[in-house]
Amino acid sequence: MPQMDISCGGAVEASGDHLALSSTSGPCGAMKAKVSGQRIDLTVSGDKGDQTLSLTRTG
């Protein structure tokens, strides 16, 4: 997968065991995230249904 640089700004709010991310700038829209150890799983809704992107901590 090629490197992607996406810049979004907004607010994060705790929602149960998830984080609710609401963007006010950039192409991110609204999404939910869940921390799982050294990984954050982002769930984004789109025209093809929900998609999950996992971000892992390195270094």
PDB file of N, CA, C and O in Angstrom:
ATOM      1  N   MET A   1       0.850  -1.168   0.000  1.00  0.00           N
ATOM      2  CA  MET A   1       0.000   0.000   0.000  1.00  0.00           C
ATOM      3  C   MET A   1       0.900   1.237   0.000  1.00  0.00           C
ATOM      4  O   MET A   1       1.848   1.304   0.782  1.00  0.00           O
ATOM      5  N   PRO A   2       0.621   2.211  -0.858  1.00  0.00           N
ATOM      6  CA  PRO A   2       1.431   3.425  -0.885  1.00  0.00           C
ATOM      7  C   PRO A   2       1.197   4.269   0.358  1.00  0.00           C
ATOM      8  O   PRO A   2       0.151   4.180   1.001  1.00  0.00           O
ATOM      9  N   GLN A   3       2.194   5.092   0.685  1.00  0.00           N
ATOM     10  CA  GLN A   3       2.056   6.001   1.827  1.00  0.00           C
ATOM     11  C   GLN A   3       0.976   7.021   1.525  1.00  0.00           C
ATOM     12  O   GLN A   3       0.910   7.563   0.422  1.00  0.00           O
ATOM     13  N   MET A   4       0.124   7.281   2.520  1.00  0.00           N
ATOM     14  CA  MET A   4      -0.927   8.282   2.375  1.00  0.00           C
ATOM     15  C   MET A   4      -0.751   9.328   3.458  1.00  0.00           C
ATOM     16  O   MET A   4      -0.555   8.994   4.627  1.00  0.00           O
ATOM     17  N   ASP A   5      -0.821  10.577   3.076  1.00  0.00           N
ATOM     18  CA  ASP A   5      -0.786  11.672   4.029  1.00  0.00           C
ATOM     19  C   ASP A   5      -2.146  12.353   3.997  1.00  0.00           C
ATOM     20  O   ASP A   5      -2.514  12.979   3.003  1.00  0.00           O
ATOM     21  N   ILE A   6      -2.890  12.225   5.091  1.00  0.00           N
ATOM     22  CA  ILE A   6      -4.221  12.814   5.193  1.00  0.00           C
ATOM     23  C   ILE A   6      -4.212  13.773   6.370  1.00  0.00           C
ATOM     24  O   ILE A   6      -3.832  13.401   7.480  1.00  0.00           O
ATOM     25  N   SER A   7      -4.623  14.984   6.131  1.00  0.00           N
ATOM     26  CA  SER A   7      -4.630  15.992   7.186  1.00  0.00           C
ATOM     27  C   SER A   7      -6.064  16.402   7.491  1.00  0.00           C
ATOM     28  O   SER A   7      -6.771  16.903   6.616  1.00  0.00           O
ATOM     29  N   CYS A   8      -6.492  16.190   8.728  1.00  0.00           N
ATOM     30  CA  CYS A   8      -7.836  16.557   9.161  1.00  0.00           C
ATOM     31  C   CYS A   8      -7.748  17.213  10.537  1.00  0.00           C
ATOM     32  O   CYS A   8      -6.832  16.926  11.309  1.00  0.00           O
ATOM     33  N   GLY A   9      -8.675  18.070  10.835  1.00  0.00           N
ATOM     34  CA  GLY A   9      -8.750  18.688  12.153  1.00  0.00           C
ATOM     35  C   GLY A   9     -10.140  18.507  12.708  1.00  0.00           C
ATOM     36  O   GLY A   9     -11.091  18.357  11.942  1.00  0.00           O
ATOM     37  N   GLY A  10     -10.286  18.516  14.024  1.00  0.00           N
ATOM     38  CA  GLY A  10     -11.601  18.347  14.611  1.00  0.00           C
ATOM     39  C   GLY A  10     -11.532  18.068  16.089  1.00  0.00           C
ATOM     40  O   GLY A  10     -10.619  18.520  16.780  1.00  0.00           O
ATOM     41  N   ALA A  11     -12.514  17.312  16.574  1.00  0.00           N
ATOM     42  CA  ALA A  11     -12.638  17.034  18.001  1.00  0.00           C
ATOM     43  C   ALA A  11     -12.754  15.532  18.233  1.00  0.00           C
ATOM     44  O   ALA A  11     -13.258  14.794  17.387  1.00  0.00           O
ATOM     45  N   VAL A  12     -12.277  15.096  19.397  1.00  0.00           N
ATOM     46  CA  VAL A  12     -12.359  13.693  19.813  1.00  0.00           C
ATOM     47  C   VAL A  12     -13.149  13.642  21.109  1.00  0.00           C
ATOM     48  O   VAL A  12     -12.910  14.433  22.022  1.00  0.00           O
ATOM     49  N   GLU A  13     -14.091  12.709  21.188  1.00  0.00           N
ATOM     50  CA  GLU A  13     -14.913  12.552  22.389  1.00  0.00           C
ATOM     51  C   GLU A  13     -14.974  11.075  22.765  1.00  0.00           C
ATOM     52  O   GLU A  13     -15.184  10.223  21.901  1.00  0.00           O
ATOM     53  N   ALA A  14     -14.793  10.768  24.044  1.00  0.00           N
ATOM     54  CA  ALA A  14     -14.908   9.387  24.508  1.00  0.00           C
ATOM     55  C   ALA A  14     -16.362   8.951  24.418  1.00  0.00           C
ATOM     56  O   ALA A  14     -17.266   9.680  24.826  1.00  0.00           O
ATOM     57  N   SER A  15     -16.582   7.746  23.874  1.00  0.00           N
ATOM     58  CA  SER A  15     -17.924   7.213  23.695  1.00  0.00           C
ATOM     59  C   SER A  15     -17.885   5.731  24.055  1.00  0.00           C
ATOM     60  O   SER A  15     -17.654   4.886  23.190  1.00  0.00           O
ATOM     61  N   GLY A  16     -18.113   5.411  25.341  1.00  0.00           N
ATOM     62  CA  GLY A  16     -18.000   4.017  25.788  1.00  0.00           C
ATOM     63  C   GLY A  16     -16.560   3.569  25.689  1.00  0.00           C
ATOM     64  O   GLY A  16     -15.675   4.219  26.244  1.00  0.00           O
ATOM     65  N   ASP A  17     -16.299   2.452  24.983  1.00  0.00           N
ATOM     66  CA  ASP A  17     -14.922   1.992  24.815  1.00  0.00           C
ATOM     67  C   ASP A  17     -14.318   2.449  23.491  1.00  0.00           C
ATOM     68  O   ASP A  17     -13.284   1.935  23.066  1.00  0.00           O
ATOM     69  N   HIS A  18     -14.969   3.423  22.835  1.00  0.00           N
ATOM     70  CA  HIS A  18     -14.501   3.972  21.571  1.00  0.00           C
ATOM     71  C   HIS A  18     -14.211   5.463  21.713  1.00  0.00           C
ATOM     72  O   HIS A  18     -14.619   6.106  22.680  1.00  0.00           O
ATOM     73  N   LEU A  19     -13.503   5.989  20.732  1.00  0.00           N
ATOM     74  CA  LEU A  19     -13.328   7.427  20.587  1.00  0.00           C
ATOM     75  C   LEU A  19     -14.130   7.853  19.374  1.00  0.00           C
ATOM     76  O   LEU A  19     -14.019   7.238  18.314  1.00  0.00           O
ATOM     77  N   ALA A  20     -14.938   8.896  19.512  1.00  0.00           N
ATOM     78  CA  ALA A  20     -15.698   9.431  18.384  1.00  0.00           C
ATOM     79  C   ALA A  20     -14.926  10.624  17.832  1.00  0.00           C
ATOM     80  O   ALA A  20     -14.706  11.604  18.543  1.00  0.00           O
ATOM     81  N   LEU A  21     -14.516  10.547  16.571  1.00  0.00           N
ATOM     82  CA  LEU A  21     -13.743  11.584  15.925  1.00  0.00           C
ATOM     83  C   LEU A  21     -14.640  12.347  14.956  1.00  0.00           C
ATOM     84  O   LEU A  21     -15.178  11.758  14.019  1.00  0.00           O
ATOM     85  N   SER A  22     -14.805  13.638  15.168  1.00  0.00           N
ATOM     86  CA  SER A  22     -15.616  14.472  14.281  1.00  0.00           C
ATOM     87  C   SER A  22     -14.716  15.535  13.677  1.00  0.00           C
ATOM     88  O   SER A  22     -14.185  16.383  14.394  1.00  0.00           O
ATOM     89  N   SER A  23     -14.542  15.497  12.363  1.00  0.00           N
ATOM     90  CA  SER A  23     -13.638  16.458  11.739  1.00  0.00           C
ATOM     91  C   SER A  23     -14.365  17.748  11.386  1.00  0.00           C
ATOM     92  O   SER A  23     -15.549  17.746  11.049  1.00  0.00           O
ATOM     93  N   THR A  24     -13.627  18.847  11.471  1.00  0.00           N
ATOM     94  CA  THR A  24     -14.144  20.161  11.082  1.00  0.00           C
ATOM     95  C   THR A  24     -13.387  20.685   9.866  1.00  0.00           C
ATOM     96  O   THR A  24     -13.775  21.693   9.276  1.00  0.00           O
ATOM     97  N   SER A  25     -12.308  20.000   9.493  1.00  0.00           N
ATOM     98  CA  SER A  25     -11.571  20.358   8.280  1.00  0.00           C
ATOM     99  C   SER A  25     -10.909  19.112   7.715  1.00  0.00           C
ATOM    100  O   SER A  25     -10.556  18.196   8.458  1.00  0.00           O
ATOM    101  N   GLY A  26     -10.745  19.081   6.420  1.00  0.00           N
ATOM    102  CA  GLY A  26     -10.128  17.927   5.762  1.00  0.00           C
ATOM    103  C   GLY A  26     -11.170  16.922   5.311  1.00  0.00           C
ATOM    104  O   GLY A  26     -12.364  17.118   5.538  1.00  0.00           O
ATOM    105  N   PRO A  27     -10.719  15.828   4.663  1.00  0.00           N
ATOM    106  CA  PRO A  27     -11.625  14.855   4.052  1.00  0.00           C
ATOM    107  C   PRO A  27     -12.052  13.700   4.955  1.00  0.00           C
ATOM    108  O   PRO A  27     -12.517  12.679   4.448  1.00  0.00           O
ATOM    109  N   CYS A  28     -11.913  13.824   6.265  1.00  0.00           N
ATOM    110  CA  CYS A  28     -12.110  12.667   7.140  1.00  0.00           C
ATOM    111  C   CYS A  28     -13.552  12.388   7.548  1.00  0.00           C
ATOM    112  O   CYS A  28     -13.874  11.238   7.843  1.00  0.00           O
ATOM    113  N   GLY A  29     -14.418  13.367   7.579  1.00  0.00           N
ATOM    114  CA  GLY A  29     -15.792  13.124   8.010  1.00  0.00           C
ATOM    115  C   GLY A  29     -15.836  12.693   9.461  1.00  0.00           C
ATOM    116  O   GLY A  29     -15.045  13.171  10.274  1.00  0.00           O
ATOM    117  N   ALA A  30     -16.753  11.793   9.800  1.00  0.00           N
ATOM    118  CA  ALA A  30     -16.870  11.279  11.171  1.00  0.00           C
ATOM    119  C   ALA A  30     -16.440   9.819  11.172  1.00  0.00           C
ATOM    120  O   ALA A  30     -16.719   9.081  10.228  1.00  0.00           O
ATOM    121  N   MET A  31     -15.757   9.407  12.238  1.00  0.00           N
ATOM    122  CA  MET A  31     -15.334   8.019  12.340  1.00  0.00           C
ATOM    123  C   MET A  31     -15.203   7.634  13.804  1.00  0.00           C
ATOM    124  O   MET A  31     -15.170   8.497  14.682  1.00  0.00           O
ATOM    125  N   LYS A  32     -15.131   6.350  14.059  1.00  0.00           N
ATOM    126  CA  LYS A  32     -14.924   5.842  15.415  1.00  0.00           C
ATOM    127  C   LYS A  32     -13.573   5.155  15.468  1.00  0.00           C
ATOM    128  O   LYS A  32     -13.111   4.593  14.476  1.00  0.00           O
ATOM    129  N   ALA A  33     -12.948   5.204  16.627  1.00  0.00           N
ATOM    130  CA  ALA A  33     -11.656   4.552  16.814  1.00  0.00           C
ATOM    131  C   ALA A  33     -11.671   3.788  18.126  1.00  0.00           C
ATOM    132  O   ALA A  33     -12.323   4.192  19.089  1.00  0.00           O
ATOM    133  N   LYS A  34     -10.945   2.680  18.150  1.00  0.00           N
ATOM    134  CA  LYS A  34     -10.820   1.883  19.364  1.00  0.00           C
ATOM    135  C   LYS A  34      -9.353   1.529  19.553  1.00  0.00           C
ATOM    136  O   LYS A  34      -8.708   1.023  18.635  1.00  0.00           O
ATOM    137  N   VAL A  35      -8.829   1.793  20.740  1.00  0.00           N
ATOM    138  CA  VAL A  35      -7.444   1.476  21.060  1.00  0.00           C
ATOM    139  C   VAL A  35      -7.364   0.006  21.465  1.00  0.00           C
ATOM    140  O   VAL A  35      -8.139  -0.466  22.297  1.00  0.00           O
ATOM    141  N   SER A  36      -6.414  -0.706  20.865  1.00  0.00           N
ATOM    142  CA  SER A  36      -6.208  -2.118  21.163  1.00  0.00           C
ATOM    143  C   SER A  36      -4.708  -2.356  21.303  1.00  0.00           C
ATOM    144  O   SER A  36      -4.033  -2.672  20.323  1.00  0.00           O
ATOM    145  N   GLY A  37      -4.185  -2.206  22.524  1.00  0.00           N
ATOM    146  CA  GLY A  37      -2.744  -2.349  22.749  1.00  0.00           C
ATOM    147  C   GLY A  37      -1.974  -1.243  22.060  1.00  0.00           C
ATOM    148  O   GLY A  37      -2.182  -0.065  22.347  1.00  0.00           O
ATOM    149  N   GLN A  38      -1.085  -1.615  21.150  1.00  0.00           N
ATOM    150  CA  GLN A  38      -0.271  -0.649  20.397  1.00  0.00           C
ATOM    151  C   GLN A  38      -0.926  -0.282  19.063  1.00  0.00           C
ATOM    152  O   GLN A  38      -0.263   0.260  18.179  1.00  0.00           O
ATOM    153  N   ARG A  39      -2.205  -0.569  18.914  1.00  0.00           N
ATOM    154  CA  ARG A  39      -2.910  -0.350  17.654  1.00  0.00           C
ATOM    155  C   ARG A  39      -4.170   0.481  17.888  1.00  0.00           C
ATOM    156  O   ARG A  39      -4.819   0.358  18.927  1.00  0.00           O
ATOM    157  N   ILE A  40      -4.509   1.325  16.918  1.00  0.00           N
ATOM    158  CA  ILE A  40      -5.778   2.032  16.914  1.00  0.00           C
ATOM    159  C   ILE A  40      -6.527   1.581  15.666  1.00  0.00           C
ATOM    160  O   ILE A  40      -6.010   1.695  14.555  1.00  0.00           O
ATOM    161  N   ASP A  41      -7.746   1.068  15.844  1.00  0.00           N
ATOM    162  CA  ASP A  41      -8.587   0.661  14.719  1.00  0.00           C
ATOM    163  C   ASP A  41      -9.582   1.769  14.428  1.00  0.00           C
ATOM    164  O   ASP A  41     -10.400   2.110  15.283  1.00  0.00           O
ATOM    165  N   LEU A  42      -9.520   2.340  13.217  1.00  0.00           N
ATOM    166  CA  LEU A  42     -10.453   3.386  12.794  1.00  0.00           C
ATOM    167  C   LEU A  42     -11.538   2.765  11.930  1.00  0.00           C
ATOM    168  O   LEU A  42     -11.234   2.019  10.999  1.00  0.00           O
ATOM    169  N   THR A  43     -12.781   3.056  12.221  1.00  0.00           N
ATOM    170  CA  THR A  43     -13.897   2.590  11.402  1.00  0.00           C
ATOM    171  C   THR A  43     -14.496   3.793  10.690  1.00  0.00           C
ATOM    172  O   THR A  43     -14.978   4.731  11.325  1.00  0.00           O
ATOM    173  N   VAL A  44     -14.458   3.753   9.367  1.00  0.00           N
ATOM    174  CA  VAL A  44     -14.922   4.857   8.532  1.00  0.00           C
ATOM    175  C   VAL A  44     -16.100   4.361   7.706  1.00  0.00           C
ATOM    176  O   VAL A  44     -16.035   3.277   7.124  1.00  0.00           O
ATOM    177  N   SER A  45     -17.174   5.141   7.647  1.00  0.00           N
ATOM    178  CA  SER A  45     -18.333   4.793   6.828  1.00  0.00           C
ATOM    179  C   SER A  45     -18.196   5.454   5.461  1.00  0.00           C
ATOM    180  O   SER A  45     -17.844   6.628   5.353  1.00  0.00           O
ATOM    181  N   GLY A  46     -18.479   4.681   4.428  1.00  0.00           N
ATOM    182  CA  GLY A  46     -18.410   5.204   3.069  1.00  0.00           C
ATOM    183  C   GLY A  46     -19.481   4.580   2.203  1.00  0.00           C
ATOM    184  O   GLY A  46     -20.365   3.882   2.700  1.00  0.00           O
ATOM    185  N   ASP A  47     -19.402   4.831   0.908  1.00  0.00           N
ATOM    186  CA  ASP A  47     -20.419   4.313  -0.010  1.00  0.00           C
ATOM    187  C   ASP A  47     -20.356   2.792  -0.163  1.00  0.00           C
ATOM    188  O   ASP A  47     -21.292   2.191  -0.689  1.00  0.00           O
ATOM    189  N   LYS A  48     -19.282   2.168   0.284  1.00  0.00           N
ATOM    190  CA  LYS A  48     -19.159   0.703   0.239  1.00  0.00           C
ATOM    191  C   LYS A  48     -19.334   0.089   1.615  1.00  0.00           C
ATOM    192  O   LYS A  48     -18.906  -1.042   1.845  1.00  0.00           O
ATOM    193  N   GLY A  49     -19.959   0.820   2.537  1.00  0.00           N
ATOM    194  CA  GLY A  49     -20.174   0.321   3.892  1.00  0.00           C
ATOM    195  C   GLY A  49     -19.019   0.703   4.801  1.00  0.00           C
ATOM    196  O   GLY A  49     -18.153   1.493   4.425  1.00  0.00           O
ATOM    197  N   ASP A  50     -19.013   0.139   5.997  1.00  0.00           N
ATOM    198  CA  ASP A  50     -17.961   0.429   6.970  1.00  0.00           C
ATOM    199  C   ASP A  50     -16.647  -0.233   6.557  1.00  0.00           C
ATOM    200  O   ASP A  50     -16.624  -1.386   6.127  1.00  0.00           O
ATOM    201  N   GLN A  51     -15.571   0.508   6.694  1.00  0.00           N
ATOM    202  CA  GLN A  51     -14.226   0.007   6.431  1.00  0.00           C
ATOM    203  C   GLN A  51     -13.389   0.268   7.673  1.00  0.00           C
ATOM    204  O   GLN A  51     -13.549   1.305   8.316  1.00  0.00           O
ATOM    205  N   THR A  52     -12.499  -0.654   8.023  1.00  0.00           N
ATOM    206  CA  THR A  52     -11.639  -0.480   9.188  1.00  0.00           C
ATOM    207  C   THR A  52     -10.193  -0.347   8.738  1.00  0.00           C
ATOM    208  O   THR A  52      -9.702  -1.126   7.921  1.00  0.00           O
ATOM    209  N   LEU A  53      -9.525   0.655   9.289  1.00  0.00           N
ATOM    210  CA  LEU A  53      -8.117   0.909   9.037  1.00  0.00           C
ATOM    211  C   LEU A  53      -7.401   0.796  10.380  1.00  0.00           C
ATOM    212  O   LEU A  53      -7.769   1.471  11.341  1.00  0.00           O
ATOM    213  N   SER A  54      -6.378  -0.058  10.446  1.00  0.00           N
ATOM    214  CA  SER A  54      -5.627  -0.232  11.690  1.00  0.00           C
ATOM    215  C   SER A  54      -4.315   0.525  11.601  1.00  0.00           C
ATOM    216  O   SER A  54      -3.555   0.361  10.647  1.00  0.00           O
ATOM    217  N   LEU A  55      -4.054   1.354  12.598  1.00  0.00           N
ATOM    218  CA  LEU A  55      -2.812   2.103  12.687  1.00  0.00           C
ATOM    219  C   LEU A  55      -2.008   1.525  13.847  1.00  0.00           C
ATOM    220  O   LEU A  55      -2.507   1.431  14.968  1.00  0.00           O
ATOM    221  N   THR A  56      -0.766   1.139  13.578  1.00  0.00           N
ATOM    222  CA  THR A  56       0.066   0.568  14.634  1.00  0.00           C
ATOM    223  C   THR A  56       1.190   1.523  14.982  1.00  0.00           C
ATOM    224  O   THR A  56       1.680   2.274  14.138  1.00  0.00           O
ATOM    225  N   ARG A  57       1.589   1.478  16.250  1.00  0.00           N
ATOM    226  CA  ARG A  57       2.673   2.314  16.711  1.00  0.00           C
ATOM    227  C   ARG A  57       3.990   1.635  16.379  1.00  0.00           C
ATOM    228  O   ARG A  57       4.173   0.446  16.639  1.00  0.00           O
ATOM    229  N   THR A  58       4.902   2.401  15.803  1.00  0.00           N
ATOM    230  CA  THR A  58       6.231   1.898  15.513  1.00  0.00           C
ATOM    231  C   THR A  58       7.258   2.820  16.130  1.00  0.00           C
ATOM    232  O   THR A  58       6.997   3.998  16.372  1.00  0.00           O
ATOM    233  N   GLY A  59       8.423   2.268  16.379  1.00  0.00           N
ATOM    234  CA  GLY A  59       9.529   3.094  16.896  1.00  0.00           C
ATOM    235  C   GLY A  59       9.527   3.310  18.365  1.00  0.00           C
ATOM    236  O   GLY A  59      10.411   3.987  18.890  1.00  0.00           O
TER     237      GLY A  59
END
